[in-house]
Amino acid sequence: MRTETRVGHLALWISPICVLLHTLCIFKEPAMGDQDLPGVLVSGLEGPHGICEDHIGDLQKHFTLITLQEFLENNTRFGPKVQAVYIWGGKPAVTQELLQSLPSLKIIASAGAGLDHLDLKLIASCGVKVANTPQAVSSPTADMGMALLLAAARRVVEGHRLAIAPDTENFSANWMGQEVTGATLGIIGMGSIGYKIAQRARAFEMKILYHNRKRRKLEEEEAVGATYCESLDDLLQRSDFVLLAVSLTPQTQRLIGKRELNLMKPTAILVNIGRGLLVDQDALVQALQTGVIKGAALDVTHPEPLPRDHPLLKLENVTLTPHAGSATHQARRQMMENLVASILASLHGLPIPNEVRLNWDNSVA
């Protein structure tokens, strides 16, 4: 990719830094035979846990990619060469042992918005920076949230099975789902993803409630027609659809349990695009089996994938997807380009795009 094209892709969100990077020729394509590219540790170059194979060529223009296997086989050789860790799909895992084995490490660049797989306090104590890619994932993940909501409400997966079943002879006129237009959507977590979901839901004329650690500005609420619920219980009791778009922290783990599910309407549908551990899955199974709620649509579970005998896999009123919120070609390429920009900025002592900073209480700024 030429310099101008790469800068153009990033200009909408970090144009001042991109101009500076361009000026310093950081984004130049290395000359043939350039042997001094910075080392970057990656999980692997192939397989389900490797980095995206379509991105390898672009990454190798700027970095020497060192796989985790290569590092483990000869950490005395490769350890000092690694200046950045490139996390894709949550891998490689960043442990204290790994950090102590990388004396030249300057930054951990993690694809996606979630940070629950990183010990930020430990990483900061080693003097290492962290960056992620929240802007790149917000729109596709919001799209997935609405797709799951619609699929569960209109029983799309069940309908598909019915339509292709070899023993189906007719379609019942009484096979029905839930109305979306005009329904009440309760969004838990009104960050960038939650807000984009509200924007999409407004097009369906939905009534939008939200619960968040911090209330949005009045003009932001008015722009999407959202009403703030200080009480989570209030949101749960009033919503036809409850959508989880909140980060996983010690405070939000099992945020939705038996008590919260019992507060929801028996016609309500739970949608989770955050993290599996936001929900007490045993309580959810029971609620779905006994009619406490109508259904669930989950892009995330714990663990991933679920054991093949897990009861959630056997329920007709559950729609499951394989943690694919950001899984579009366009989003994944933007994630890669954002990570490259963050690593290069760190290595050249420039402000880091999407740097993750900790507050005094170790919460994310």
ZAMARGU-4260 file (C-alpha; in steps of 0.2 Angstrom, whole numbers, plus 5000, padded with zeros to 4 digits):
<rodrens>
0) 5000/5000/5000 | 5007/5017/4995 | 5010/5031/5008 | 4995/5042/5002 | 4983/5028/5002
5) 4987/5022/5020 | 4987/5040/5027 | 4970/5042/5018 | 4962/5027/5027 | 4967/5034/5044
10) 4964/5053/5041 | 4946/5053/5047 | 4951/5048/5065 | 4969/5053/5067 | 4974/5065/5053
15) 4986/5076/5062 | 4996/5061/5068 | 4995/5053/5051 | 5002/5069/5043 | 5016/5069/5056
20) 5020/5051/5052 | 5020/5055/5034 | 5032/5069/5036 | 5044/5058/5045 | 5042/5045/5032
25) 5037/5032/5045 | 5024/5025/5033 | 5036/5023/5019 | 5038/5006/5011 | 5055/4999/5017
30) 5068/4998/5004 | 5072/4981/4997 | 5084/4972/5008 | 5080/4983/5023 | 5085/4971/5038
35) 5082/4983/5052 | 5063/4982/5054 | 5057/4982/5072 | 5052/4965/5079 | 5034/4962/5083
40) 5028/4947/5092 | 5012/4938/5084 | 5003/4923/5089 | 5006/4914/5072 | 5005/4917/5053
45) 4991/4904/5050 | 4978/4894/5058 | 4962/4899/5068 | 4973/4908/5081 | 4985/4916/5069
50) 4984/4934/5063 | 4974/4937/5047 | 4984/4930/5032 | 4978/4944/5021 | 4987/4956/5032
55) 5004/4948/5033 | 5011/4957/5018 | 5006/4974/5024 | 5013/4970/5042 | 5030/4964/5034
60) 5032/4981/5026 | 5035/4988/5043 | 5040/4975/5055 | 5049/4958/5057 | 5036/4947/5062
65) 5041/4934/5076 | 5029/4921/5080 | 5026/4915/5097 | 5032/4898/5093 | 5048/4905/5087
70) 5050/4915/5102 | 5047/4900/5114 | 5059/4890/5105 | 5073/4903/5106 | 5068/4917/5118
75) 5086/4922/5121 | 5088/4926/5103 | 5071/4934/5099 | 5066/4942/5116 | 5078/4957/5114
80) 5071/4960/5096 | 5053/4961/5101 | 5048/4980/5103 | 5029/4977/5101 | 5016/4963/5104
85) 5002/4962/5091 | 4987/4954/5099 | 4974/4947/5087 | 4959/4937/5093 | 4965/4939/5111
90) 4982/4930/5107 | 4996/4929/5112 | 4992/4930/5130 | 5002/4943/5139 | 5008/4936/5156
95) 5021/4942/5168 | 5033/4929/5162 | 5031/4935/5144 | 5034/4953/5149 | 5049/4949/5159
100) 5056/4940/5143 | 5054/4956/5132 | 5067/4969/5138 | 5064/4980/5123 | 5045/4980/5123
105) 5037/4997/5121 | 5019/4994/5117 | 5005/4980/5117 | 4993/4984/5102 | 4977/4974/5104
110) 4964/4972/5091 | 4946/4976/5096 | 4939/4987/5110 | 4938/4975/5125 | 4953/4975/5137
115) 4947/4961/5149 | 4961/4949/5142 | 4975/4961/5148 | 4981/4965/5165 | 4983/4984/5163
120) 4991/4987/5180 | 5004/4974/5177 | 5008/4980/5160 | 5009/4999/5166 | 5021/4993/5180
125) 5033/4987/5167 | 5033/5004/5158 | 5024/4997/5143 | 5010/5006/5133 | 4994/4999/5127
130) 4983/5003/5112 | 4967/4996/5105 | 4955/4999/5091 | 4938/5005/5097 | 4933/5016/5082
135) 4936/5002/5070 | 4925/4989/5078 | 4910/5001/5084 | 4900/5001/5068 | 4901/4982/5063
140) 4898/4977/5081 | 4882/4988/5082 | 4877/4981/5065 | 4879/4963/5073 | 4869/4969/5088
145) 4854/4974/5077 | 4856/4959/5066 | 4854/4947/5082 | 4840/4958/5089 | 4830/4956/5072
150) 4835/4938/5070 | 4829/4933/5087 | 4813/4944/5086 | 4808/4937/5070 | 4814/4919/5073
155) 4825/4919/5058 | 4836/4904/5062 | 4820/4894/5067 | 4812/4899/5051 | 4826/4894/5041
160) 4826/4877/5048 | 4808/4875/5046 | 4809/4881/5028 | 4822/4868/5023 | 4817/4854/5034
165) 4813/4838/5022 | 4797/4834/5032 | 4790/4852/5030 | 4774/4851/5020 | 4766/4868/5024
170) 4769/4884/5033 | 4758/4888/5047 | 4749/4905/5047 | 4751/4906/5066 | 4770/4904/5066
175) 4775/4921/5073 | 4788/4932/5081 | 4790/4948/5090 | 4787/4966/5083 | 4803/4977/5082
180) 4795/4993/5076 | 4789/5003/5091 | 4796/4991/5104 | 4806/4997/5119 | 4825/4994/5118
185) 4835/4994/5134 | 4854/4997/5130 | 4866/4993/5144 | 4882/5002/5141 | 4881/5018/5131
190) 4898/5019/5124 | 4902/5021/5106 | 4895/5004/5101 | 4879/5007/5112 | 4876/5024/5105
195) 4878/5017/5087 | 4865/5004/5091 | 4853/5018/5097 | 4856/5027/5081 | 4851/5011/5071
200) 4836/5007/5083 | 4829/5024/5080 | 4827/5020/5062 | 4815/5006/5068 | 4805/5019/5078
205) 4810/5010/5094 | 4809/5018/5111 | 4826/5019/5118 | 4831/5017/5136 | 4849/5016/5142
210) 4859/5013/5158 | 4877/5018/5159 | 4890/5022/5171 | 4890/5040/5166 | 4875/5049/5158
215) 4877/5055/5140 | 4875/5074/5136 | 4857/5080/5134 | 4860/5084/5115 | 4867/5066/5113
220) 4851/5059/5121 | 4840/5070/5110 | 4849/5065/5094 | 4844/5047/5096 | 4828/5049/5107
225) 4836/5040/5121 | 4830/5041/5140 | 4843/5038/5154 | 4838/5025/5167 | 4848/5028/5183
230) 4841/5011/5189 | 4846/4995/5180 | 4830/4987/5187 | 4819/5001/5179 | 4827/4997/5162
235) 4825/4978/5164 | 4806/4980/5169 | 4802/4992/5155 | 4811/4984/5140 | 4805/4972/5126
240) 4823/4970/5121 | 4838/4971/5133 | 4855/4973/5124 | 4872/4971/5133 | 4885/4982/5125
245) 4895/4985/5141 | 4914/4981/5145 | 4918/4967/5156 | 4925/4972/5172 | 4925/4965/5190
250) 4910/4976/5193 | 4900/4970/5178 | 4904/4951/5179 | 4887/4942/5180 | 4878/4959/5179
255) 4863/4949/5172 | 4859/4935/5184 | 4843/4926/5190 | 4837/4941/5199 | 4839/4952/5184
260) 4831/4940/5172 | 4816/4938/5183 | 4813/4957/5182 | 4812/4956/5163 | 4796/4954/5154
265) 4791/4936/5149 | 4790/4942/5131 | 4808/4950/5132 | 4823/4945/5122 | 4841/4947/5129
270) 4855/4951/5116 | 4873/4950/5122 | 4887/4958/5111 | 4898/4962/5125 | 4906/4947/5134
275) 4900/4930/5139 | 4904/4933/5158 | 4892/4948/5159 | 4878/4935/5160 | 4876/4920/5173
280) 4874/4907/5159 | 4866/4894/5171 | 4853/4907/5176 | 4850/4911/5158 | 4847/4893/5153
285) 4834/4891/5167 | 4825/4907/5162 | 4824/4901/5144 | 4819/4884/5148 | 4805/4890/5160
290) 4798/4905/5150 | 4805/4918/5162 | 4810/4927/5146 | 4806/4924/5128 | 4823/4921/5120
295) 4841/4926/5119 | 4853/4931/5105 | 4872/4929/5109 | 4887/4934/5100 | 4898/4930/5115
300) 4898/4916/5128 | 4909/4909/5141 | 4919/4899/5136 | 4920/4901/5117 | 4915/4890/5109
305) 4904/4882/5122 | 4906/4863/5126 | 4896/4854/5112 | 4884/4847/5126 | 4880/4864/5133
310) 4861/4866/5135 | 4861/4883/5127 | 4866/4874/5111 | 4850/4863/5112 | 4837/4877/5115
315) 4826/4883/5100 | 4824/4901/5107 | 4843/4904/5107 | 4852/4912/5092 | 4871/4910/5093
320) 4885/4918/5083 | 4904/4914/5085 | 4910/4931/5092 | 4909/4939/5075 | 4904/4957/5080
325) 4919/4965/5071 | 4921/4951/5058 | 4920/4961/5042 | 4934/4962/5029 | 4933/4981/5030
330) 4934/4982/5049 | 4948/4970/5051 | 4958/4979/5039 | 4955/4995/5048 | 4960/4987/5065
335) 4976/4981/5057 | 4980/4998/5050 | 4976/5006/5067 | 4987/4994/5076 | 5001/4998/5064
340) 4999/5017/5067 | 4999/5014/5086 | 5015/5004/5085 | 5025/5015/5074 | 5020/5030/5084
345) 5026/5022/5100 | 5042/5017/5092 | 5045/5035/5086 | 5041/5043/5102 | 5025/5051/5095
350) 5007/5052/5103 | 4999/5035/5102 | 4983/5034/5093 | 4970/5025/5104 | 4982/5024/5119
355) 4973/5016/5134 | 4977/5026/5150 | 4973/5021/5168 | 4965/5032/5180 | 4972/5034/5198
360) 4960/5019/5203 | 4966/5008/5189 | 4950/5010/5179 | 4952/5014/5161 | 4952/5033/5157
</rodrens>
